[in-house]
Amino acid sequence: MKTHRDLNVWKNSILLVKEIYLLTDNFPREEIYGLTSQIRRVAVSVPANIAEGAGRHYKKENIQFLYISQASLSELETLLIISSELSFMSHEKYKYFENKMNEIRSQLSGLIKYYNK
């Protein structure tokens, strides 16, 4: 029986979380309870919501959690833009993460379309 762990979007979002943790290790120490904490929490919420939705009995509930994952990606994107604007990360590094987030967003959209059939 397949689970959330078999979904490529879940696997990719787990990798994103790992990279986000490595990125934020280099943020200023005074941001530990600010941007660092907020960025890490929202990044973790992407695969967590994919997993929670997959564990739900009803398709509509699963889809709702996929939408929540998409919203978390939008929040993460905003926080990374702020981090780039504050020079906590380079513009090139932001572009790298933007591409990763767009890939996951696209995978989420495809999964939502699949479940809406």
C-alpha positions as CSV (number, residue, x, y, z in Angstrom):
1,M,0.0,0.0,0.0
2,K,1.4,3.4,-1.0
3,T,1.8,6.2,1.5
4,H,2.9,9.8,1.5
5,R,6.5,8.6,1.6
6,D,6.0,7.3,-2.0
7,L,5.1,10.7,-3.3
8,N,7.9,12.6,-5.2
9,V,6.4,15.9,-4.0
10,W,6.8,14.8,-0.4
11,K,10.4,13.6,-1.0
12,N,11.3,16.9,-2.7
13,S,9.8,18.9,0.1
14,I,11.8,16.9,2.7
15,L,15.0,17.8,0.7
16,L,13.9,21.4,0.7
17,V,13.6,21.4,4.5
18,K,17.1,20.0,4.8
19,E,18.5,22.7,2.6
20,I,16.5,25.4,4.4
21,Y,18.0,24.3,7.7
22,L,21.5,24.5,6.2
23,L,20.8,27.9,4.8
24,T,19.4,29.4,8.0
25,D,22.4,28.1,10.0
26,N,24.2,31.0,8.4
27,F,21.7,33.6,9.4
28,P,22.6,36.2,12.1
29,R,22.2,34.8,15.6
30,E,19.8,37.6,16.6
31,E,17.4,36.1,14.0
32,I,17.1,32.7,15.7
33,Y,13.7,33.6,17.2
34,G,12.7,35.8,14.2
35,L,13.2,34.9,10.5
36,T,15.2,31.7,11.2
37,S,12.5,30.1,13.3
38,Q,9.7,31.3,11.1
39,I,11.4,30.0,7.9
40,R,12.1,26.7,9.4
41,R,8.6,26.2,10.7
42,V,6.9,27.0,7.4
43,A,9.3,24.9,5.4
44,V,8.6,21.9,7.7
45,S,4.8,22.5,7.3
46,V,5.0,21.7,3.5
47,P,5.9,18.0,3.8
48,A,4.0,17.7,7.1
49,N,0.7,18.8,5.5
50,I,1.3,16.5,2.5
51,A,1.7,13.6,4.9
52,E,-1.3,14.6,7.0
53,G,-3.5,15.0,4.0
54,A,-2.4,11.6,2.7
55,G,-3.4,10.1,6.0
56,R,-6.9,11.4,5.8
57,H,-9.8,9.1,4.8
58,Y,-11.6,11.5,2.5
59,K,-10.2,12.8,-0.8
60,K,-11.5,16.4,-0.1
61,E,-9.5,16.5,3.1
62,N,-6.4,15.3,1.3
63,I,-6.8,18.1,-1.3
64,Q,-7.3,20.7,1.5
65,F,-4.0,19.8,3.0
66,L,-2.3,20.0,-0.4
67,Y,-3.7,23.5,-0.7
68,I,-2.3,24.3,2.8
69,S,1.1,23.1,1.6
70,Q,0.9,25.4,-1.4
71,A,0.1,28.3,0.9
72,S,3.1,27.4,3.1
73,L,5.3,27.6,0.0
74,S,4.0,31.1,-0.7
75,E,4.8,32.1,2.8
76,L,8.3,30.6,2.6
77,E,8.8,32.4,-0.7
78,T,8.0,35.7,1.0
79,L,10.3,35.0,3.9
80,L,13.1,34.1,1.6
81,I,12.6,37.3,-0.4
82,I,12.8,39.3,2.9
83,S,16.0,37.4,3.8
84,S,17.5,38.2,0.4
85,E,16.6,41.9,0.7
86,L,18.2,42.0,4.2
87,S,21.3,40.3,2.6
88,F,21.1,37.2,4.8
89,M,21.4,35.3,1.5
90,S,22.6,36.1,-2.0
91,H,20.2,36.7,-4.8
92,E,21.6,33.7,-6.6
93,K,20.8,31.5,-3.6
94,Y,17.3,32.9,-3.5
95,K,16.8,32.0,-7.2
96,Y,17.9,28.5,-6.4
97,F,15.3,28.2,-3.7
98,E,12.7,29.9,-5.9
99,N,13.2,27.2,-8.6
100,K,12.9,24.4,-5.9
101,M,9.7,25.9,-4.6
102,N,8.2,26.3,-8.1
103,E,9.0,22.7,-8.8
104,I,7.2,21.6,-5.6
105,R,4.3,24.0,-6.3
106,S,3.9,22.4,-9.7
107,Q,3.9,18.9,-8.3
108,L,1.3,19.9,-5.7
109,S,-0.9,21.4,-8.5
110,G,-0.6,18.2,-10.5
111,L,-1.5,16.1,-7.5
112,I,-4.5,18.3,-6.7
113,K,-5.7,17.9,-10.3
114,Y,-5.2,14.2,-10.1
115,Y,-7.3,13.9,-6.9
116,N,-10.0,16.2,-8.4
117,K,-10.7,13.8,-11.2
